[in-house]
Amino acid sequence: MELNFTIPQLVYTLLALPPLFSLIAAVNVLGKGLLHWLNRLTAVAAGAIVIKLVMQFDPSEPVSFGYLYLDALALWMLIIVTMLYLAFAWTSKAYLDRDTNIRYGYLRRFSHLEGRFYALSHLFVWTMMIVVLVNNLGLMWVAIEATTLVSALLVAFKFTRTSLEAAWKYVMVCTVGICLALLGTILVYYAQILAMGGAQALDWQYLSVHGGELNPALAKVAFCFLFVGYGTKVGLAPMHAWLPDAHSEAPALTSGLLSGALCICAIYVLLRNVIVIMPAVGMGFISSLFLFFGLLTIALAIPFVVIQRDIKRMLAYSSMENFGLMAAGFGLFMPLAVEASLLHMMNHALVKYALFYTAGTIMEAYGTKNMMRMHGMLQQAPRTSLFWLLGIVGILGMPPMGIFFSKFYIIDSFFLADRPWLGMLALVLLAGMLIGILYHALRMMGGKPKRKSAGELMGRLDTAVLLVLLLASGIISGTLLELPYLGDLLVTAGQIILGGMS
């Protein structure tokens, strides 16, 4: 007998799973083996629910229920978050086991904290799901602030001096940004009261229809605060100071979630505000901010990559490059660019999670973050080296990897939008990033080993998960328009951003 669930029932069940597991993990009553399997089963159940949502949901017919809302854009984001949720669940045991066994591993001394790590990680994923599913700009702000509080505990999880410093900087910088975003949200509400009254306060569905009635001057000021506030959370320059430290000091699993999912959730909330404000402010002002700060972010990341020594900080600056490119793509406000930027969100999330996981494995093998002390990886850890190379090739956008397609479409959009000079500037900046990252990555793989390595640390399961992530990125990007559902979902999500649907 087939069970039929409504979309609201599926969403409520999805949102119940991570906090329920977190509660069980936090009380620390389960054995490690059972805890690991329950972690995986929870993520698999969440994945099954999202697949069921994909099968039942019509992208052209948004569904609203209470304070929750599901449209094509929200579902696209939910798919990305859930894919990383599954990747986390199926790679976490191998990562934590290695941390427990290596000589200087944190969990070797405090193995009882595995339950706490799982609890915080699942709560982190849950807050990101809330971000993409709520239907109120105020609640989106609350959910984004919740992601900061939970993820800060994960950044500081190892409780070392450097991790505590990184968590402190993360909380301070992001809190300042989020406070500015709150001020922008309050100004949007004030503009709503002046134009439409206080009914349906900050309701996104209502404001997306009546956004043109907002006072243009007030809406423009509100957007400036929103852009700086949520841009800080994304890691756009010059508000990016927290990002390299947080990504470097967090556990590799957390770094993958931070870079792959959290920062694009902040972009998502910013885009939801853009949809409301753009009819009143106009496209030109908003486009200029996105393009300028997007390209500035790429430009500022390049010199830090070139002089970098910390392997995870290098990947963090690579994330800045990709977030800057996404911002510039959205700033063009044309269908191809917006759809390519949404596709780039997925590609970057999948490839960057694989890269951070591989970087964490390399750090455990060599007992250091310093890339200058890593040589001869091809001889000492060939499997890890292969995935490191595939990840680097993928994140730099080389064919046939998935990011090649999304980067190509974004760059092509500059020329189609009659902005050839910006397109050439973007190409030069991406070439600079490519040279800097390739220099470090290839130097690590080649040469004669100068430091004793722990050998091949990747197991079969985590190897298979990373392979699936990389293949999924390439296959989805290369065949997206031929795929029966995802292509339509992406096009409809792009139309929502461009104001084609309410």
VEXLO-998171 format. One line per 4 residues: number of its first residue (from 1); for each residue y, z, x of C-alpha. Coordinates in nm, 3 decimals. Each point is the difference from the previous one (the first is absolute). Example, Ala and Ser with C-alpha at 12.3 -4.5 7.8 and 13.67 -1.06 7.14 Angstrom:
<rs>
1) -0.450,0.780,1.230 ~ 0.344,-0.066,0.137
</rs>
This chain:
<rs>
1) 0.000,0.000,0.000 ~ 0.335,-0.112,0.145 ~ 0.277,0.259,0.007 ~ 0.340,-0.132,-0.107
5) 0.307,0.182,0.127 ~ 0.360,-0.074,-0.078 ~ 0.247,-0.059,0.282 ~ 0.169,0.341,-0.055
9) -0.339,0.173,0.016 ~ -0.083,-0.179,0.325 ~ 0.336,0.091,0.156 ~ -0.025,0.366,-0.102
13) -0.353,0.019,0.143 ~ 0.118,-0.164,0.323 ~ 0.280,0.253,0.038 ~ -0.237,0.291,-0.065
17) -0.245,-0.081,0.279 ~ 0.197,0.066,0.326 ~ 0.146,0.340,-0.102 ~ -0.339,0.112,-0.132
21) -0.164,-0.081,0.334 ~ 0.291,0.162,0.186 ~ -0.057,0.324,-0.190 ~ -0.370,-0.002,0.087
25) 0.069,-0.083,0.366 ~ 0.273,0.264,0.035 ~ -0.221,0.290,-0.108 ~ -0.240,-0.101,0.279
29) -0.322,0.096,-0.177 ~ -0.192,-0.322,0.068 ~ -0.195,-0.080,0.313 ~ 0.138,-0.271,0.226
33) -0.261,-0.258,-0.097 ~ 0.058,0.047,-0.372 ~ 0.377,0.002,0.051 ~ -0.010,-0.334,0.183
37) -0.208,-0.163,-0.272 ~ 0.214,0.140,-0.280 ~ 0.303,-0.139,0.182 ~ -0.159,-0.345,-0.003
41) -0.120,0.021,-0.359 ~ 0.348,0.101,-0.121 ~ 0.156,-0.305,0.167 ~ -0.276,-0.229,-0.127
45) 0.054,0.128,-0.355 ~ 0.374,-0.066,0.038 ~ -0.076,-0.348,0.130 ~ -0.232,-0.070,-0.294
49) 0.273,0.107,-0.242 ~ 0.254,-0.232,0.163 ~ -0.249,-0.288,-0.019 ~ -0.046,0.079,-0.370
53) 0.379,-0.001,-0.042 ~ 0.017,-0.341,0.167 ~ -0.265,-0.131,-0.239 ~ 0.176,0.131,-0.311
57) 0.368,-0.034,0.086 ~ 0.194,-0.315,-0.092 ~ 0.280,-0.046,0.259 ~ 0.230,-0.148,-0.264
61) -0.032,0.302,-0.232 ~ 0.126,0.329,0.153 ~ -0.140,0.322,-0.141 ~ 0.215,0.311,-0.052
65) -0.139,0.342,-0.092 ~ 0.202,0.317,0.026 ~ 0.174,0.019,0.336 ~ -0.246,-0.246,0.152
69) 0.033,-0.377,0.015 ~ -0.224,-0.278,0.127 ~ 0.122,-0.351,0.066 ~ -0.097,-0.266,0.254
73) 0.220,0.149,0.274 ~ -0.138,0.352,-0.051 ~ -0.359,-0.129,-0.004 ~ 0.055,-0.199,0.321
77) 0.122,0.316,0.173 ~ -0.283,0.205,-0.149 ~ -0.254,-0.246,0.141 ~ 0.147,0.037,0.350
81) 0.002,0.381,-0.016 ~ -0.356,0.007,-0.133 ~ -0.129,-0.235,0.272 ~ 0.135,0.236,0.265
85) -0.138,0.296,-0.194 ~ -0.347,-0.154,0.025 ~ 0.048,-0.081,0.368 ~ 0.105,0.358,0.068
89) -0.298,0.143,-0.186 ~ -0.256,-0.210,0.185 ~ 0.147,0.045,0.350 ~ 0.104,0.365,-0.017
93) -0.342,0.152,0.074 ~ -0.046,-0.196,0.322 ~ 0.355,0.082,0.114 ~ -0.029,0.371,-0.077
97) -0.345,0.023,0.157 ~ 0.136,-0.146,0.322 ~ 0.293,0.241,-0.006 ~ -0.247,0.286,-0.045
101) -0.218,-0.110,0.290 ~ 0.245,-0.108,0.271 ~ 0.103,0.261,0.251 ~ 0.365,0.030,-0.098
105) -0.038,-0.081,-0.371 ~ 0.204,0.218,-0.234 ~ -0.286,0.041,-0.249 ~ -0.234,0.109,0.279
109) 0.195,0.327,-0.003 ~ 0.084,0.008,-0.372 ~ -0.282,-0.186,-0.175 ~ 0.055,0.201,-0.320
113) 0.322,-0.196,-0.057 ~ -0.179,-0.322,-0.094 ~ 0.016,0.102,-0.366 ~ 0.374,0.057,0.027
117) 0.047,-0.341,0.162 ~ -0.193,-0.170,-0.280 ~ 0.192,0.193,-0.267 ~ 0.339,-0.101,0.142
121) -0.106,-0.362,0.052 ~ -0.119,-0.044,-0.358 ~ 0.315,0.167,-0.133 ~ 0.199,-0.242,0.216
125) -0.174,-0.298,-0.157 ~ 0.048,0.154,-0.346 ~ 0.377,0.032,0.047 ~ 0.018,-0.367,0.102
129) -0.192,-0.097,-0.314 ~ 0.252,0.198,-0.204 ~ 0.287,-0.187,0.169 ~ -0.127,-0.340,-0.113
133) -0.100,0.105,-0.351 ~ 0.295,0.201,-0.136 ~ 0.251,-0.172,-0.230 ~ 0.311,0.201,0.085
137) 0.233,-0.039,0.297 ~ 0.047,0.377,0.020 ~ -0.373,0.065,0.006 ~ -0.043,-0.268,0.265
141) 0.243,0.196,0.215 ~ -0.196,0.322,-0.063 ~ -0.327,-0.172,0.092 ~ 0.148,-0.143,0.321
145) 0.122,0.347,0.097 ~ -0.350,0.134,-0.072 ~ -0.148,-0.256,0.241 ~ 0.236,0.131,0.268
149) -0.104,0.362,-0.047 ~ -0.374,-0.070,-0.001 ~ 0.004,-0.250,0.286 ~ 0.214,0.234,0.214
153) -0.286,0.251,-0.007 ~ -0.234,-0.275,0.120 ~ 0.237,-0.102,0.280 ~ 0.006,0.364,0.118
157) -0.373,0.046,-0.061 ~ -0.096,0.053,0.366 ~ 0.268,0.267,0.030 ~ 0.100,-0.094,0.354
161) 0.356,0.017,0.125 ~ 0.048,-0.376,-0.018 ~ -0.157,-0.035,-0.345 ~ 0.215,0.282,-0.139
165) 0.309,-0.161,0.150 ~ -0.096,-0.336,-0.152 ~ -0.060,0.160,-0.341 ~ 0.334,0.181,0.018
169) 0.184,-0.321,0.086 ~ -0.190,-0.183,-0.275 ~ 0.092,0.258,-0.263 ~ 0.364,0.030,0.110
173) 0.076,-0.372,0.028 ~ -0.191,-0.100,-0.312 ~ 0.147,0.289,-0.200 ~ 0.352,-0.115,0.087
177) -0.097,-0.351,-0.107 ~ -0.166,0.118,-0.319 ~ 0.308,0.208,-0.085 ~ 0.210,-0.315,0.027
181) -0.250,-0.179,-0.222 ~ 0.031,0.286,-0.249 ~ 0.378,-0.043,-0.001 ~ -0.049,-0.371,-0.065
185) -0.239,0.078,-0.286 ~ 0.252,0.243,-0.151 ~ 0.267,-0.271,0.018 ~ -0.232,-0.244,-0.177
189) -0.049,0.260,-0.274 ~ 0.376,0.054,-0.023 ~ 0.053,-0.376,-0.030 ~ -0.267,-0.006,-0.271
193) 0.176,0.276,-0.195 ~ 0.334,-0.181,0.019 ~ -0.149,-0.331,-0.114 ~ -0.287,0.089,-0.232
197) 0.000,0.373,-0.065 ~ -0.250,0.259,0.116 ~ -0.302,-0.122,-0.197 ~ -0.309,-0.100,0.202
201) 0.151,0.145,0.317 ~ -0.096,-0.200,0.312 ~ -0.282,-0.168,-0.189 ~ -0.079,-0.303,0.215
205) -0.127,-0.218,-0.283 ~ 0.319,0.063,-0.199 ~ 0.237,-0.042,0.295 ~ -0.164,-0.321,0.118
209) 0.100,-0.156,-0.332 ~ 0.352,0.148,-0.019 ~ 0.090,0.010,0.370 ~ 0.272,-0.262,-0.050
213) 0.200,0.252,-0.204 ~ 0.046,0.239,0.294 ~ 0.343,0.031,0.159 ~ -0.009,-0.242,0.300
217) 0.208,0.216,0.235 ~ -0.196,0.315,-0.077 ~ -0.331,-0.186,0.024 ~ 0.099,-0.139,0.340
221) 0.078,0.347,0.135 ~ -0.327,0.129,-0.144 ~ -0.196,-0.277,0.168 ~ 0.156,0.079,0.340
225) -0.129,0.357,-0.024 ~ -0.338,-0.119,-0.128 ~ -0.036,-0.255,0.279 ~ 0.082,0.249,0.276
229) -0.213,0.270,-0.161 ~ -0.317,-0.196,-0.065 ~ 0.063,-0.213,0.311 ~ -0.032,0.320,0.202
233) -0.342,0.060,-0.154 ~ -0.101,-0.360,0.074 ~ 0.110,0.031,0.364 ~ 0.274,-0.261,-0.001
237) 0.243,0.018,0.293 ~ 0.209,0.194,0.076 ~ -0.167,0.264,-0.224 ~ -0.338,-0.034,0.174
241) 0.010,0.295,0.241 ~ -0.282,0.189,-0.171 ~ -0.249,-0.287,-0.011 ~ -0.121,-0.034,0.362
245) -0.046,0.376,0.046 ~ -0.180,0.052,-0.330 ~ -0.236,-0.293,0.052 ~ -0.071,0.106,0.356
249) -0.078,0.366,-0.068 ~ -0.187,-0.029,-0.331 ~ -0.379,-0.041,0.003 ~ -0.090,-0.369,0.022
253) -0.130,0.000,-0.359 ~ 0.333,0.138,-0.123 ~ 0.197,-0.247,0.213 ~ -0.186,-0.284,-0.170
257) 0.093,0.134,-0.344 ~ 0.361,0.067,0.102 ~ 0.054,-0.349,0.136 ~ -0.221,-0.191,-0.240
261) 0.080,0.167,-0.331 ~ 0.280,0.258,0.003 ~ 0.279,-0.216,0.141 ~ -0.072,-0.287,-0.239
265) 0.009,0.250,-0.289 ~ 0.361,0.071,0.101 ~ 0.068,-0.376,0.000 ~ -0.157,-0.014,-0.346
269) 0.235,0.269,-0.139 ~ 0.299,-0.173,0.159 ~ -0.104,-0.327,-0.165 ~ -0.030,0.172,-0.339
273) 0.361,0.113,0.040 ~ 0.104,-0.348,0.111 ~ -0.142,-0.148,-0.322 ~ 0.219,0.237,-0.202
277) 0.319,-0.035,0.206 ~ -0.002,-0.370,0.092 ~ 0.123,-0.132,-0.339 ~ 0.313,0.216,0.035
281) 0.065,-0.033,0.374 ~ -0.115,-0.355,0.062 ~ -0.248,-0.141,0.245 ~ 0.237,-0.068,0.292
285) 0.083,0.361,0.091 ~ -0.358,0.123,-0.027 ~ -0.135,-0.301,0.190 ~ 0.245,0.055,0.287
289) -0.110,0.362,0.047 ~ -0.370,-0.088,-0.003 ~ 0.042,-0.289,0.244 ~ 0.229,0.180,0.244
293) -0.194,0.325,0.026 ~ -0.335,-0.179,-0.011 ~ 0.080,-0.216,0.302 ~ 0.176,0.291,0.174
297) -0.318,0.206,-0.032 ~ -0.205,-0.271,0.171 ~ 0.258,-0.037,0.276 ~ 0.017,0.374,0.076
301) -0.379,0.033,0.011 ~ -0.047,-0.261,0.274 ~ 0.143,0.185,0.305 ~ -0.186,0.318,-0.095
305) -0.328,-0.192,-0.015 ~ 0.059,-0.158,0.341 ~ 0.063,0.334,0.177 ~ -0.256,0.194,-0.202
309) -0.280,0.205,0.155 ~ -0.141,0.180,-0.307 ~ -0.256,-0.218,-0.178 ~ 0.072,0.132,-0.350
313) 0.378,-0.013,0.046 ~ -0.041,-0.366,0.088 ~ -0.180,-0.055,-0.330 ~ 0.275,0.195,-0.179
317) 0.265,-0.235,0.136 ~ -0.222,-0.289,-0.106 ~ 0.012,0.149,-0.352 ~ 0.380,-0.003,0.020
321) -0.014,-0.371,0.079 ~ -0.215,-0.069,-0.302 ~ 0.208,0.215,-0.236 ~ 0.311,-0.179,0.124
325) -0.162,-0.336,-0.070 ~ -0.101,0.114,-0.349 ~ 0.357,0.115,-0.070 ~ 0.140,-0.332,0.120
329) -0.253,-0.188,-0.213 ~ 0.094,0.193,-0.311 ~ 0.366,-0.052,0.087 ~ -0.034,-0.377,-0.037
333) -0.075,0.049,-0.372 ~ -0.196,-0.320,-0.045 ~ -0.354,-0.020,-0.144 ~ -0.180,-0.109,0.319
337) 0.169,0.267,0.214 ~ -0.057,0.282,-0.249 ~ -0.365,-0.091,-0.054 ~ -0.052,-0.033,0.376
341) 0.157,0.343,0.056 ~ -0.230,0.154,-0.260 ~ -0.296,-0.168,0.170 ~ 0.130,0.127,0.335
345) -0.010,0.355,-0.140 ~ -0.374,-0.035,-0.056 ~ -0.071,-0.176,0.328 ~ 0.197,0.250,0.205
349) -0.166,0.295,-0.174 ~ -0.354,-0.125,0.069 ~ 0.056,-0.110,0.359 ~ 0.216,0.296,0.101
353) -0.254,0.252,-0.132 ~ -0.267,-0.171,0.212 ~ 0.232,0.008,0.302 ~ 0.094,0.367,-0.031
357) -0.367,0.093,-0.043 ~ -0.092,-0.202,0.308 ~ 0.290,0.153,0.195 ~ -0.123,0.347,-0.095
361) -0.346,-0.092,0.126 ~ 0.144,-0.128,0.330 ~ 0.200,0.322,0.043 ~ -0.316,0.204,-0.049
365) -0.193,-0.217,0.247 ~ 0.263,0.031,0.276 ~ 0.141,0.342,-0.083 ~ 0.359,-0.126,0.010
369) 0.262,-0.188,-0.203 ~ 0.148,-0.161,0.310 ~ -0.082,-0.371,0.008 ~ 0.079,-0.011,0.373
373) -0.313,0.207,0.060 ~ -0.229,-0.230,-0.195 ~ -0.162,-0.289,0.187 ~ -0.320,-0.198,-0.024
377) -0.070,0.068,-0.367 ~ -0.206,-0.318,-0.025 ~ -0.246,0.144,0.250 ~ -0.005,0.358,-0.125
381) 0.020,-0.044,-0.380 ~ -0.057,-0.365,-0.100 ~ -0.033,0.063,-0.375 ~ 0.318,0.207,-0.015
385) 0.173,-0.264,0.214 ~ -0.102,-0.275,-0.240 ~ 0.153,0.177,-0.299 ~ 0.308,0.092,0.201
389) 0.050,-0.366,0.088 ~ -0.068,-0.118,-0.357 ~ 0.246,0.256,-0.135 ~ 0.269,-0.098,0.251
393) -0.051,-0.370,-0.073 ~ 0.016,0.081,-0.370 ~ 0.314,0.213,0.006 ~ 0.184,-0.259,0.212
397) -0.069,-0.266,-0.260 ~ -0.219,-0.235,0.198 ~ -0.223,-0.243,-0.191 ~ -0.243,0.029,-0.168
401) 0.077,0.367,-0.074 ~ 0.148,0.091,-0.338 ~ 0.343,0.106,0.126 ~ 0.050,-0.353,0.137
405) 0.022,-0.133,-0.356 ~ 0.246,0.259,-0.132 ~ 0.222,-0.019,0.310 ~ -0.005,-0.379,-0.012
409) 0.106,-0.007,-0.365 ~ 0.282,0.250,0.061 ~ 0.135,-0.197,0.297 ~ -0.035,-0.325,-0.196
413) 0.203,0.158,-0.279 ~ 0.300,0.045,0.232 ~ 0.016,-0.375,0.049 ~ -0.065,-0.078,-0.367
417) 0.285,0.237,-0.092 ~ 0.240,-0.195,0.229 ~ 0.017,0.284,0.251 ~ -0.143,-0.179,0.306
421) 0.191,0.213,0.254 ~ -0.145,0.319,-0.146 ~ -0.343,-0.164,0.004 ~ 0.034,-0.089,0.368
425) 0.129,0.349,0.078 ~ -0.303,0.151,-0.176 ~ -0.233,-0.228,0.200 ~ 0.161,0.105,0.329
429) -0.029,0.369,-0.093 ~ -0.365,-0.038,-0.100 ~ -0.069,-0.179,0.329 ~ 0.153,0.292,0.189
433) -0.222,0.244,-0.187 ~ -0.305,-0.218,0.069 ~ 0.067,-0.007,0.374 ~ 0.056,0.376,0.021
437) -0.313,0.099,-0.193 ~ -0.225,-0.260,0.164 ~ 0.104,0.120,0.344 ~ -0.117,0.355,-0.071
441) -0.310,-0.094,-0.200 ~ -0.140,-0.250,0.251 ~ 0.079,0.221,0.301 ~ -0.206,0.278,-0.160
445) -0.298,-0.231,-0.049 ~ -0.001,-0.167,0.340 ~ -0.002,0.120,0.355 ~ -0.225,0.245,0.180
449) -0.064,0.335,-0.171 ~ 0.197,0.276,0.174 ~ -0.089,0.285,-0.231 ~ -0.335,0.119,-0.124
453) -0.052,-0.084,-0.365 ~ -0.213,0.177,-0.258 ~ -0.152,-0.341,-0.071 ~ -0.054,-0.174,-0.333
457) 0.099,0.244,-0.274 ~ 0.003,-0.229,-0.302 ~ -0.304,0.026,-0.224 ~ -0.150,-0.260,-0.229
461) 0.162,0.127,-0.318 ~ 0.358,0.016,0.122 ~ -0.051,-0.334,0.176 ~ -0.110,-0.152,-0.331
465) 0.300,0.148,-0.185 ~ 0.248,-0.139,0.254 ~ -0.169,-0.339,-0.019 ~ 0.030,0.000,-0.379
469) 0.372,0.086,0.023 ~ 0.072,-0.285,0.242 ~ -0.212,-0.250,-0.192 ~ 0.154,0.101,-0.333
473) 0.349,-0.060,0.139 ~ -0.092,-0.347,0.123 ~ -0.202,-0.110,-0.302 ~ 0.250,0.124,-0.261
477) 0.295,-0.157,0.183 ~ -0.173,-0.331,0.066 ~ -0.139,-0.049,-0.351 ~ 0.247,0.197,-0.212
481) 0.114,-0.287,-0.220 ~ -0.363,-0.096,-0.070 ~ -0.106,0.355,-0.089 ~ -0.033,0.030,-0.378
485) 0.199,0.323,-0.051 ~ 0.185,0.117,0.312 ~ 0.208,-0.317,0.022 ~ 0.131,0.043,-0.354
489) 0.057,0.370,0.062 ~ 0.207,-0.071,0.311 ~ 0.210,-0.268,-0.173 ~ 0.069,0.228,-0.296
493) 0.093,0.291,0.231 ~ 0.246,-0.231,0.174 ~ 0.151,-0.098,-0.334 ~ 0.055,0.366,-0.083
497) 0.195,0.053,0.322 ~ 0.207,-0.311,-0.064 ~ 0.079,0.117,-0.353 ~ -0.223,-0.254,-0.172
501) -0.168,0.270,-0.209 ~ 0.104,0.335,-0.139
</rs>
